[in-house]
Amino acid sequence: MRGAHLLHLTLLVSIVSVCYNMSHGETYNVANSMMTCKYKFQNKLFKMCVFLQIEARSADGETLDGPYSVVLQVVDVNNNPPVFSENQYSGRVREHSPAGVPFMQAFATDADDPNTLNAQLRFSIVNQIPNPGKVFYFGINPDNAEIFITEEGAEFLRARPTVRYSRGEVHGSPEVLKKKFEDYCIPRNNIPLENNPFYTCIERAERREVNLLQDPDYALIVRAEDLGGGAPNALSSTTRVNIAIIQNLWVRPGPITIRENLEEEYPMYLTTVRANDPTALYRLVQKERLSFPFTINQNGEIYVIAPLDREEKNMYTLVVMAEDEQGVELEKPMEIHVRVEDENDNPPVCDEAVFEVQENEPIGNPIGVLPAHDSDEEGTLNSFLDYTLLSQMPPKPFGKMFTINQDNGEIKVANKYFQRKEVPQYVLTFSVTDGVHTTECKAIIKVIDINNEIPVFEKKDYGTHSVPELAEVGTTLLTIKATDADDPGTGSSKVEYHITAGDPHNLFAIEVNEATGEGRVYIARPLDYELQNVFSLQIDARNPEPLIEGVEYNENATTFVVIQLVDVDELPEFEADTLNVNVPENITVGTIIMTAEAKDPEGKTIKFKMEGDEHNWLELDADSGELKTKAALDRETVEKISLTIIAYETEGDKQEAEMKVDIHLLDVNDNYPKLQKTQGFICIQDMTPLTLTAVDKDADPYGEPFTFSINRKSPNFEIKPLDGTSVQLILKKKPSSDLNATVPINIKDNAGMGITQKFDVRICNCTKLGYCYIEPGAHSWKLGMSGTIGILAGIFGFLILFLIILFYRIKKNGQQSAAAPEETKAMI
């Protein structure tokens, strides 16, 4: 290297992962041992790295050193801030909308490497204008920038006050506004409405074309931040989101209360519902099969048509439907609850009452509760009963052997010295009142022998009994019996059976046969071998009457039985039999919608399969039960996907279980309004406006009402709104002759999404039938004099040629006819 004044570094090899403008064998002059790069590397081009080989050569090309391998690793740096797709976004949301449901979305991108944090964006709301209470009415999904209203927003957001229109009323119509004004503000001093400043103010406000998105109710400052958000060196950008609050008339009235047996003129008005579409047709759907004394008219007014009876039904649920003329729902069904208020129109009613009292019954012991009830509303004064003992027959040995609690009707012993031989039974008369109605009730109290004997089981142990774990509830397992030597037919000898041990979950119960005294042990709840398979039951026999002092229950009044469950191969079990899932139609392909969770009672391995995916949009992981999208969903194709997910065993009997899953596709704003017709004509004579109608496949709030506008102020055309889907295209000036025109019309949906569409208009003179008339005029196919003479000469020449050919054929045929006889003679 000594003596070398100039070295040449030669790039021998350039290997990159993508094509790039670098040549092999390129030479660089290096005088200061530094090599600079004259290319601007971009990580989006160099996905991996650049491999170089470099050697040093003298001026005459001799290799002095090398070659050496150099690897240039291209690393992305965070040098690109997020960029929103729009400078401003506009959206609409109806008041009273549910919290957490997205109604619009912002979009932002980052030019950095998408596989690094440099392009991982996080969205947030920086500010809400106005926000006087420092409470955010809107929220944003930090991952996808979907904007929704919060719980506070659902409660407090309200639209600007406006006039409400009924069915058939045209928005902003002068006739309709006059009627509205007369309904609300009767003019004074006979001032004409046109001169009334209050009316003209309303008229201007209602008839002007106000773009609420240019004059929003709220403005949100939304920030997109890279590096996953929150990093001190993160890059960010902001955008403005304008939000208009749209009036929501489809609001459920509060609970309605009607007093039963109300004497009024029927039908009686209850309340009014109002759809957001003034053309809606209303109807009531009956949920119950009972009588349904309600009706609704086309103005949404609900009436009750007959008096109600609370004892027949105390609550009605009215389901109101708002539909168009084809029966398509314009609003979600609304439920209105009508409560029937109780009237004290039912007297107390007493059932048969027979009680027993032992001869030695202590004072204060309860005998029983008088069975009385009132059919009026429970928990009100109308059904609160007051009890009074009127008489006792016979009045022996004392006139007051019993007493009754005034509030709850409990009968107790008030004296002693009951003598069965003297008085075998008492008849008590009570007064029961609800404050308005009074009923007399009677009770029979039998005097019985003392309870000095205990029940005794026939067997002290009933052994072991086997039963399949899937045996039905109510299945009899065995019959037991205990007897009592006390006076037959009394509470002292009556036997009751109780399971006192071995059944912590109350899976078994005992039913007593009153005639035989036997107890039927049966299954009271479903059994499960995997939870518990052996039950050692202790059963005690008891009397309803207390034993006399000194007598106690012992082991003779107790028996035992063992219940052994037999294992059965059971079906797999889902956590739920049915499942409803709401999914936005624009959900990313590959997103997990839900996870089916099931288990096998015996612990066997289970797998999953799916039925019902008619559009082949979904896929189910057979092992995990994860249900994902594998194609784009489209609510306009189908609103609900009904699936059957099957869990099945992979071994043994391969038992199966099913779960029904309904996936409801939530509408997103993925369709813009389109004109139904793109051309038309206007007659010059009357200049009748054209009616333009647009349709949008999206549902509320992404559909109608639409906003129509002409992009540039047109000197010849203007538009006038008719309703939420139609406008009139008006020709402002009458042209001097027929002409064709193309009008660019911008149509936006309720959320502000739309495009400019062309409408072709022919302006023409019309016939009496109303169609364009085309006047005859000069035609390009007409010829001059010379052309006409040429055509005639050609025709004349053709005729002469035709006659010459004809004469020649006639002459030739004559010569052939003359020669024919001579030829015949020669042949003979």
Secondary structure as the mmCIF struct_conf table of DSSP 4:
data_model
#
loop_
_struct_conf.conf_type_id
_struct_conf.id
_struct_conf.beg_label_comp_id
_struct_conf.beg_label_asym_id
_struct_conf.beg_label_seq_id
_struct_conf.end_label_comp_id
_struct_conf.end_label_asym_id
_struct_conf.end_label_seq_id
TURN_TY1_P TURN_TY1_P1 ARG A 2 GLY A 3
BEND BEND1 HIS A 5 HIS A 5
STRN STRN1 LEU A 7 ILE A 15
BEND BEND2 SER A 17 VAL A 18
BEND BEND3 ASN A 21 ASN A 21
TURN_TY1_P TURN_TY1_P2 HIS A 24 GLY A 25
STRN STRN2 GLU A 26 VAL A 30
BEND BEND4 ALA A 31 SER A 33
BEND BEND5 TYR A 39 TYR A 39
TURN_TY1_P TURN_TY1_P3 ASN A 43 LEU A 45
BEND BEND6 LYS A 47 MET A 48
STRN STRN3 CYS A 49 ARG A 57
TURN_TY1_P TURN_TY1_P4 ALA A 59 ASP A 60
BEND BEND7 GLY A 61 GLY A 61
STRN STRN4 THR A 63 GLN A 73
STRN STRN5 VAL A 83 PHE A 84
BEND BEND8 SER A 85 SER A 85
BEND BEND9 ASN A 87 ASN A 87
STRN STRN6 GLN A 88 ARG A 94
TURN_TY1_P TURN_TY1_P5 GLU A 95 HIS A 96
HELX_LH_PP_P HELX_LH_PP_P1 SER A 97 PRO A 98
TURN_TY1_P TURN_TY1_P6 ALA A 99 GLY A 100
STRN STRN7 MET A 104 GLN A 105
STRN STRN8 ALA A 108 THR A 109
BEND BEND10 ASP A 112 ASP A 112
TURN_TY1_P TURN_TY1_P7 PRO A 114 ASN A 115
BEND BEND11 THR A 116 THR A 116
HELX_RH_3T_P HELX_RH_3T_P1 LEU A 117 ALA A 119
STRN STRN9 ARG A 122 ILE A 129
BEND BEND12 PRO A 130 PRO A 130
TURN_TY1_P TURN_TY1_P8 PRO A 132 GLY A 133
BEND BEND13 LYS A 134 LYS A 134
BEND BEND14 TYR A 137 TYR A 137
STRN STRN10 PHE A 138 ILE A 140
TURN_TY1_P TURN_TY1_P9 PRO A 142 ASN A 144
STRN STRN11 GLU A 146 ILE A 149
HELX_RH_AL_P HELX_RH_AL_P1 GLU A 151 PHE A 156
HELX_LH_PP_P HELX_LH_PP_P2 ALA A 159 PRO A 161
TURN_TY1_P TURN_TY1_P10 ARG A 167 GLY A 168
HELX_LH_PP_P HELX_LH_PP_P3 GLU A 169 VAL A 170
TURN_TY1_P TURN_TY1_P11 HIS A 171 GLY A 172
HELX_RH_AL_P HELX_RH_AL_P2 PRO A 174 TYR A 184
HELX_LH_PP_P HELX_LH_PP_P4 ILE A 186 PRO A 187
BEND BEND15 ARG A 188 ARG A 188
TURN_TY1_P TURN_TY1_P12 ASN A 189 ASN A 190
HELX_RH_3T_P HELX_RH_3T_P2 LEU A 193 ASN A 195
HELX_RH_AL_P HELX_RH_AL_P3 PRO A 197 ARG A 207
BEND BEND16 ARG A 208 ARG A 208
TURN_TY1_P TURN_TY1_P13 LEU A 212 GLN A 214
BEND BEND17 ASP A 215 ASP A 215
BEND BEND18 ASP A 217 ASP A 217
STRN STRN12 TYR A 218 GLU A 225
BEND BEND19 ASP A 226 ASP A 226
TURN_TY1_P TURN_TY1_P14 LEU A 227 GLY A 228
BEND BEND20 GLY A 229 GLY A 229
TURN_TY1_P TURN_TY1_P15 PRO A 232 ASN A 233
STRN STRN13 SER A 236 ILE A 246
HELX_LH_PP_P HELX_LH_PP_P5 GLN A 247 GLN A 247
HELX_LH_PP_P HELX_LH_PP_P6 ARG A 252 PRO A 255
STRN STRN14 ILE A 256 ARG A 259
TURN_TY1_P TURN_TY1_P16 GLU A 260 ASN A 261
BEND BEND21 TYR A 266 PRO A 267
STRN STRN15 MET A 268 THR A 272
BEND BEND22 ASN A 276 ASP A 277
TURN_TY1_P TURN_TY1_P17 PRO A 278 THR A 279
STRN STRN16 LEU A 281 GLN A 286
BEND BEND23 GLU A 288 LEU A 290
STRN STRN17 PHE A 294 ILE A 296
TURN_TY1_P TURN_TY1_P18 GLN A 298 ASN A 299
STRN STRN18 GLU A 301 VAL A 304
BEND BEND24 ALA A 306 ALA A 306
TURN_TY1_P TURN_TY1_P19 ARG A 310 GLU A 312
BEND BEND25 ASN A 314 ASN A 314
STRN STRN19 MET A 315 GLU A 323
TURN_TY1_P TURN_TY1_P20 GLU A 325 GLN A 326
STRN STRN20 GLU A 329 GLU A 329
BEND BEND26 LEU A 330 GLU A 331
STRN STRN21 MET A 334 GLU A 341
BEND BEND27 ASN A 344 ASN A 344
STRN STRN22 VAL A 349 CYS A 350
STRN STRN23 VAL A 354 GLN A 358
TURN_TY1_P TURN_TY1_P21 GLU A 359 ASN A 360
HELX_LH_PP_P HELX_LH_PP_P7 GLU A 361 PRO A 362
TURN_TY1_P TURN_TY1_P22 ILE A 363 GLY A 364
STRN STRN24 PRO A 366 VAL A 369
STRN STRN25 ALA A 372 HIS A 373
BEND BEND28 ASP A 376 ASP A 376
HELX_LH_PP_P HELX_LH_PP_P8 GLU A 377 GLU A 377
TURN_TY1_P TURN_TY1_P23 GLU A 378 GLY A 379
BEND BEND29 THR A 380 THR A 380
TURN_TY1_P TURN_TY1_P24 LEU A 381 SER A 383
STRN STRN26 ASP A 386 MET A 393
BEND BEND30 PRO A 394 PRO A 394
BEND BEND31 PRO A 397 PRO A 397
BEND BEND32 GLY A 399 GLY A 399
BEND BEND33 MET A 401 MET A 401
STRN STRN27 PHE A 402 ILE A 404
TURN_TY1_P TURN_TY1_P25 GLN A 406 ASN A 408
STRN STRN28 GLU A 410 VAL A 413
TURN_TY1_P TURN_TY1_P26 ARG A 420 GLU A 422
BEND BEND34 PRO A 424 PRO A 424
STRN STRN29 GLN A 425 THR A 433
BEND BEND35 GLY A 435 VAL A 436
STRN STRN30 THR A 438 ILE A 448
STRN STRN31 VAL A 456 PHE A 457
BEND BEND36 GLU A 458 GLU A 458
BEND BEND37 LYS A 460 LYS A 460
STRN STRN32 ASP A 461 PRO A 468
TURN_TY1_P TURN_TY1_P27 GLU A 469 LEU A 470
HELX_LH_PP_P HELX_LH_PP_P9 ALA A 471 GLU A 472
TURN_TY1_P TURN_TY1_P28 VAL A 473 GLY A 474
STRN STRN33 THR A 476 THR A 483
BEND BEND38 ASP A 486 ASP A 486
TURN_TY1_P TURN_TY1_P29 PRO A 488 GLY A 489
BEND BEND39 THR A 490 THR A 490
TURN_TY1_P TURN_TY1_P30 GLY A 491 SER A 493
STRN STRN34 GLU A 496 ALA A 501
BEND BEND40 GLY A 502 GLY A 502
TURN_TY1_P TURN_TY1_P31 PRO A 504 HIS A 505
STRN STRN35 PHE A 508 VAL A 512
TURN_TY1_P TURN_TY1_P32 GLU A 514 THR A 516
STRN STRN36 GLU A 518 ILE A 523
BEND BEND41 ARG A 525 ARG A 525
TURN_TY1_P TURN_TY1_P33 TYR A 529 LEU A 531
STRN STRN37 VAL A 534 ARG A 542
BEND BEND42 PRO A 544 GLU A 545
HELX_LH_PP_P HELX_LH_PP_P10 PRO A 546 ILE A 548
TURN_TY1_P TURN_TY1_P34 GLU A 549 GLY A 550
HELX_RH_3T_P HELX_RH_3T_P3 GLU A 555 ALA A 557
STRN STRN38 THR A 558 VAL A 566
HELX_LH_PP_P HELX_LH_PP_P11 ASP A 567 ASP A 567
HELX_LH_PP_P HELX_LH_PP_P12 GLU A 570 PRO A 572
STRN STRN39 GLU A 573 PHE A 574
BEND BEND43 GLU A 575 GLU A 575
BEND BEND44 ASP A 577 ASP A 577
STRN STRN40 THR A 578 PRO A 584
TURN_TY1_P TURN_TY1_P35 GLU A 585 ASN A 586
HELX_LH_PP_P HELX_LH_PP_P13 ILE A 587 THR A 588
TURN_TY1_P TURN_TY1_P36 VAL A 589 GLY A 590
STRN STRN41 ILE A 592 THR A 595
STRN STRN42 ALA A 598 LYS A 599
TURN_TY1_P TURN_TY1_P37 PRO A 601 GLU A 602
STRN STRN43 ILE A 606 GLU A 611
TURN_TY1_P TURN_TY1_P38 GLU A 614 HIS A 615
STRN STRN44 LEU A 618 LEU A 620
TURN_TY1_P TURN_TY1_P39 ALA A 622 SER A 624
STRN STRN45 GLU A 626 THR A 629
BEND BEND45 ALA A 631 ALA A 631
TURN_TY1_P TURN_TY1_P40 ARG A 635 THR A 637
BEND BEND46 GLU A 639 GLU A 639
STRN STRN46 LYS A 640 GLU A 649
BEND BEND47 THR A 650 GLU A 651
TURN_TY1_P TURN_TY1_P41 GLY A 652 ASP A 653
STRN STRN47 GLU A 656 LEU A 666
HELX_LH_PP_P HELX_LH_PP_P14 ASP A 667 ASP A 667
BEND BEND48 ASN A 669 ASN A 669
STRN STRN48 LYS A 674 LEU A 675
BEND BEND49 GLN A 676 GLN A 676
BEND BEND50 THR A 678 THR A 678
STRN STRN49 GLN A 679 CYS A 683
TURN_TY1_P TURN_TY1_P42 ILE A 684 ASP A 686
HELX_LH_PP_P HELX_LH_PP_P15 THR A 688 PRO A 689
STRN STRN50 LEU A 690 VAL A 695
BEND BEND51 LYS A 697 ASP A 698
HELX_LH_PP_P HELX_LH_PP_P16 ALA A 699 ALA A 699
TURN_TY1_P TURN_TY1_P43 ASP A 700 PRO A 701
BEND BEND52 TYR A 702 PRO A 705
HELX_LH_PP_P HELX_LH_PP_P17 PHE A 706 PHE A 706
STRN STRN51 THR A 707 ILE A 710
BEND BEND53 ASN A 711 ARG A 712
BEND BEND54 PRO A 715 ASN A 716
STRN STRN52 PHE A 717 PRO A 721
BEND BEND55 ASP A 723 THR A 725
STRN STRN53 SER A 726 LEU A 731
BEND BEND56 LYS A 733 LYS A 733
BEND BEND57 SER A 736 SER A 737
STRN STRN54 LEU A 739 LYS A 748
TURN_TY1_P TURN_TY1_P44 ASN A 750 ALA A 751
BEND BEND58 GLY A 752 GLY A 752
STRN STRN55 GLY A 754 CYS A 764
STRN STRN56 CYS A 766 CYS A 766
TURN_TY1_P TURN_TY1_P45 LYS A 768 LEU A 769
BEND BEND59 GLY A 770 TYR A 771
STRN STRN57 CYS A 772 CYS A 772
TURN_TY1_P TURN_TY1_P46 SER A 780 TRP A 781
HELX_RH_AL_P HELX_RH_AL_P4 MET A 785 MET A 827
#
